Amino acid sequence: MLPDGTIEILGRIDTQIKLRGVRIESEGISAIVCKAPHFQQGPGLDANTILSRHPEIGIDQLVTFISWDAVPVSTRRIQKPYLVKPPNGILKAIRDICDVELPSYMRPSHVIPLSWLPLSSNGKADAKVLAAIFSTTSLQLLTDLSTGSRGKADVTSNRPATAVERQIFDILQQHTTVPFQEPFPHISVFECGMDSMAIIRLTKDLRESFGRRINAADVMKAQTLEGIATLFDGKPPVANLSATSTSSEDVEEIRSVYGEDVEAIWPPFTIQGGVLARSSAEEGLYVQHVLLAFGSTPDMARLRSVWSELVRMHPILRWESTFQHPRRSF
């Protein structure tokens, strides 16, 4: 507080960041990275995770920098670090433990090995220096690090891409600027700088290309060419899928929710209401649907009355409230 009573906000004292609407504790990611089993002796692994944007990718991504050599503090404060070749298997070990212990939205898109982690004047990792290193590193080198970290110690991961994976790779290249030269099975959509909206557009193209019904949530969970390819296993082709892509049957995701599991429904913020209204008015954007299934033909007059009362009690449901009943809208 200043002498005149003004409160000056100096910043956060934690390391919380926000990515795609989700708040993430970056130190939690770094802690998981440091648990990689490759380093059991010596000074151990040091890691720091930041949220940064590469000028050629154009989207915020989680980037983790790692170092494993003991370097004097004076050097870390004064000199700028540089990229180094990591020990064999360390990047794969980091990817593996992140896949097991972190949800997909918290897994770093890039893991960059440095000679040391730079320190600021207050003794903490210098995020500005790290962000500058990431933004000036070529996309080709980032690509080599990403693909090189997958499966070097695993013979099965060195296999060539299948025909399905190559087809997915060709579609993916239409949605990303990352210059992958070969369709490595472990290329991840998040490493390509894709956010949820980009993945929804990718999913639409995949559905139309393969003639199969998949949703964006499945693609985000599968992440890699290899994982996405498994989504098409055992799924029969759907005739005229593109012609019905805007119908009520083409809902991205359907989940069952039971009344006893819902404690309360709260009104949205103004901006949330605007997003829902805009999404329902523009083709191609993601719209959430509520589907009600009945064992027999319901009394529609009574259903409308009950629904109107529900909307009155819970205003979040007022946006584009529509009943659909075998090919008719009410």
C-alpha positions in Angstrom: 0.0 0.0 0.0 1.3 3.4 -1.0 1.4 6.4 1.5 -1.7 7.9 0.0 -3.7 4.7 0.6 -3.5 3.4 -3.0 -3.0 -0.4 -3.3 -0.5 -1.3 -6.0 -0.8 -4.8 -7.4 2.7 -6.2 -8.1 1.6 -9.6 -9.5 0.9 -13.1 -8.4 2.9 -14.9 -5.8 2.0 -18.3 -7.2 2.7 -19.8 -10.6 -0.8 -20.2 -11.8 -1.5 -19.8 -15.5 -4.6 -20.0 -17.7 -4.8 -22.0 -20.9 -7.9 -22.6 -23.0 -10.1 -21.5 -20.1 -8.5 -23.8 -17.5 -6.3 -22.6 -14.6 -3.1 -24.6 -14.3 -0.4 -24.6 -11.7 2.8 -24.7 -13.8 4.9 -25.8 -10.8 2.8 -29.0 -10.6 3.7 -29.8 -14.2 7.4 -29.2 -13.5 7.2 -31.4 -10.4 5.8 -34.3 -12.5 8.5 -33.8 -15.1 11.2 -34.0 -12.4 9.9 -37.4 -11.4 11.0 -38.9 -14.7 12.7 -42.2 -13.8 15.7 -41.6 -16.0 17.6 -39.6 -13.3 18.1 -41.6 -10.1 21.6 -40.3 -9.2 23.6 -37.2 -9.4 22.2 -33.6 -9.1 18.8 -34.7 -10.6 16.6 -33.1 -13.1 15.5 -29.4 -12.9 12.5 -28.2 -14.8 10.4 -25.1 -15.3 7.2 -24.7 -17.2 5.9 -21.5 -18.8 3.0 -20.5 -21.1 4.4 -19.0 -24.3 3.6 -18.4 -27.9 5.8 -19.1 -30.9 5.5 -16.5 -33.6 5.1 -19.2 -36.3 2.5 -21.2 -34.4 0.5 -18.3 -33.1 -1.2 -19.9 -30.1 -0.3 -20.2 -26.4 1.3 -23.5 -25.5 2.8 -25.1 -22.4 6.6 -25.3 -22.8 8.8 -27.1 -20.3 12.5 -26.5 -20.1 14.8 -29.0 -18.5 18.4 -29.1 -17.3 20.4 -31.8 -15.4 23.9 -30.4 -14.8 25.0 -28.5 -11.7 25.9 -25.0 -12.8 27.0 -22.1 -10.4 24.2 -19.6 -9.5 26.4 -16.7 -10.8 26.5 -18.3 -14.3 22.7 -18.9 -14.3 22.1 -15.2 -13.4 24.5 -13.6 -15.9 24.9 -15.9 -18.9 22.2 -16.9 -21.4 21.6 -20.7 -21.6 21.6 -22.6 -24.9 20.0 -25.8 -26.3 21.9 -29.0 -25.6 21.6 -32.6 -26.7 19.7 -34.5 -24.0 20.8 -37.9 -22.6 19.3 -40.9 -24.5 15.8 -41.7 -23.3 15.2 -38.7 -21.1 12.7 -36.9 -23.4 10.8 -40.2 -23.8 10.8 -40.8 -20.1 9.3 -37.3 -19.5 6.6 -37.8 -22.2 5.7 -41.1 -20.7 5.3 -39.9 -17.1 3.3 -36.8 -18.3 1.0 -39.1 -20.3 0.4 -41.2 -17.2 0.2 -38.5 -14.4 -1.2 -35.4 -16.2 -4.5 -34.8 -18.0 -4.1 -33.9 -21.6 -4.6 -30.1 -21.1 -1.7 -30.0 -18.7 0.9 -31.9 -20.7 3.6 -29.7 -22.2 3.5 -29.3 -25.9 7.3 -28.9 -26.1 10.1 -30.1 -23.8 13.3 -28.2 -24.5 16.7 -29.3 -23.0 19.0 -26.4 -21.9 22.5 -26.1 -20.6 21.0 -24.6 -17.4 17.8 -22.8 -16.3 18.4 -19.0 -16.2 17.7 -17.1 -12.9 16.3 -13.7 -12.4 17.6 -11.2 -9.9 15.3 -12.6 -7.2 16.6 -16.1 -7.7 13.7 -17.6 -9.5 13.7 -19.1 -13.0 13.7 -16.2 -15.5 10.5 -16.7 -17.5 11.3 -13.9 -19.9 14.6 -15.5 -21.0 12.9 -18.8 -21.4 10.1 -17.3 -23.5 12.7 -15.6 -25.7 14.5 -18.9 -26.2 11.3 -20.6 -27.2 10.1 -17.9 -29.6 13.5 -17.8 -31.4 13.9 -21.5 -31.7 13.1 -22.7 -35.3 10.0 -24.7 -35.9 12.1 -27.4 -37.5 14.1 -27.8 -34.3 11.0 -27.9 -32.2 9.6 -30.5 -34.5 12.8 -32.6 -34.3 12.6 -32.4 -30.5 8.9 -33.4 -30.4 9.3 -36.4 -32.8 12.7 -37.4 -31.4 11.3 -37.6 -27.9 8.8 -40.3 -28.9 9.9 -43.8 -29.0 13.6 -43.8 -29.6 14.1 -46.6 -27.1 11.0 -48.4 -28.3 11.3 -50.5 -31.4 7.6 -50.5 -32.0 7.5 -46.7 -32.0 10.0 -46.5 -34.9 7.6 -48.2 -37.3 6.5 -46.4 -40.4 3.0 -44.8 -40.3 0.1 -46.9 -41.5 -2.1 -45.9 -44.4 -4.8 -44.6 -41.9 -2.1 -42.6 -40.0 -0.9 -41.1 -43.2 -4.4 -40.0 -44.2 -4.9 -38.4 -40.8 -1.5 -36.7 -41.2 -2.5 -35.2 -44.5 -5.7 -33.8 -43.0 -3.8 -32.5 -39.9 -1.3 -30.6 -42.1 -4.2 -28.5 -43.4 -4.8 -27.3 -39.9 -1.3 -26.5 -38.6 1.8 -24.6 -39.7 4.3 -26.9 -37.9 6.5 -28.4 -40.7 6.4 -32.1 -40.0 8.2 -33.8 -42.9 7.2 -37.4 -42.1 4.0 -38.8 -40.5 5.5 -40.1 -37.3 2.8 -42.1 -35.4 3.4 -40.1 -32.2 2.8 -36.6 -33.6 0.4 -34.9 -31.2 -2.3 -32.4 -32.1 -1.2 -30.3 -29.1 2.4 -30.2 -30.3 1.0 -28.7 -33.5 -0.4 -25.8 -31.6 -4.0 -26.7 -31.9 -6.6 -25.5 -29.4 -10.1 -26.9 -28.8 -11.8 -25.0 -31.7 -9.1 -26.0 -34.1 -9.5 -29.7 -33.0 -13.3 -29.4 -33.6 -12.6 -28.3 -37.2 -10.0 -31.1 -37.6 -12.6 -33.6 -36.3 -15.2 -32.4 -38.8 -12.7 -33.0 -41.7 -11.8 -36.4 -40.2 -15.5 -37.4 -40.1 -16.1 -36.4 -43.6 -12.9 -38.0 -44.9 -13.3 -41.4 -43.2 -17.1 -41.4 -43.1 -17.1 -42.3 -39.4 -18.7 -40.6 -36.4 -16.1 -39.4 -33.9 -16.2 -36.4 -31.6 -13.6 -33.7 -30.7 -13.3 -35.0 -27.1 -12.1 -38.4 -28.4 -9.6 -36.7 -30.7 -8.2 -34.6 -27.7 -7.9 -37.7 -25.6 -6.2 -39.8 -28.3 -3.9 -36.8 -29.3 -1.5 -38.7 -31.6 -1.8 -40.0 -35.2 -1.6 -43.5 -33.7 -4.3 -42.8 -31.1 -6.6 -41.1 -33.5 -6.3 -44.0 -36.0 -7.7 -46.4 -33.3 -10.9 -44.3 -33.2 -11.9 -45.6 -36.6 -11.3 -49.3 -35.7 -14.6 -51.2 -35.8 -16.7 -48.1 -36.7 -18.9 -48.8 -39.8 -19.0 -46.0 -42.5 -22.0 -43.7 -42.3 -23.7 -42.9 -45.6 -24.0 -39.3 -46.6 -22.3 -38.1 -43.4 -21.4 -34.7 -44.8 -25.0 -34.1 -46.0 -26.3 -34.6 -42.4 -23.4 -32.9 -40.5 -25.7 -30.1 -39.3 -28.6 -32.3 -38.1 -29.5 -32.9 -34.5 -28.0 -36.4 -34.9 -24.5 -34.9 -35.4 -24.0 -33.8 -31.8 -20.3 -33.7 -30.8 -20.8 -35.5 -27.5 -23.7 -37.1 -25.6 -23.4 -37.9 -21.9 -26.0 -39.2 -19.5 -26.7 -37.1 -16.5 -29.2 -38.1 -13.8 -31.2 -35.7 -11.8 -29.8 -36.8 -8.4 -26.3 -36.0 -9.6 -27.2 -32.3 -10.3 -27.0 -30.1 -7.2 -27.8 -26.7 -8.8 -27.7 -24.9 -12.2 -26.5 -21.4 -12.0 -27.1 -18.5 -14.4 -24.1 -17.8 -16.8 -22.0 -14.7 -16.9 -22.9 -12.2 -19.5 -20.1 -13.3 -21.8 -21.1 -17.0 -21.5 -24.6 -16.2 -22.5 -23.3 -14.3 -25.5 -21.1 -17.3 -26.5 -24.0 -19.6 -26.4 -26.2 -17.3 -28.4 -23.5 -16.7 -31.0 -22.7 -20.4 -31.3 -26.3 -21.3 -32.0 -26.5 -18.7 -34.8 -23.4 -19.6 -36.7 -22.8 -22.8 -38.6 -19.6 -24.8 -37.8 -19.3 -23.6 -34.2 -19.6 -25.9 -31.3 -23.0 -26.0 -29.7 -24.0 -27.9 -26.6 -27.2 -29.9 -26.7 -29.5 -31.4 -24.1 -31.3 -34.5 -25.3 -34.2 -36.0 -23.3 -35.1 -39.6 -23.9 -38.6 -41.0 -22.9 -39.8 -44.5 -22.7 -43.1 -43.6 -24.3 -44.6 -40.6 -26.1 -44.7 -37.8 -23.6 -47.5 -35.3 -22.9 -46.0 -32.4 -24.9 -48.3 -29.7 -23.3 -47.2 -30.8 -19.8 -43.6 -31.1 -20.9 -43.6 -27.5 -22.2 -45.1 -26.3 -19.0 -42.5 -28.1 -16.9 -39.7 -26.9 -19.1 -40.9 -23.3 -18.9 -40.9 -23.5 -15.1 -37.4 -25.0 -15.1 -36.2 -22.2 -17.4 -37.7 -19.7 -15.0 -35.9 -21.2 -12.0 -32.6 -21.7 -13.9 -32.0 -18.9 -16.4 -28.9 -20.7 -17.9 -31.4 -22.9 -19.8 -33.2 -20.0 -21.6 -30.8 -19.9 -24.6 -32.5 -21.3 -27.7 -34.6 -23.7 -25.7 -36.2 -26.0 -28.3 -38.0 -29.3 -28.3 -37.4 -31.7 -31.1 -39.7 -34.7 -31.6 -39.4 -37.2 -34.5 -38.5 -34.8 -37.3 -40.6 -31.9 -35.9 -39.7 -28.9 -33.7 -42.0 -27.3 -31.2 
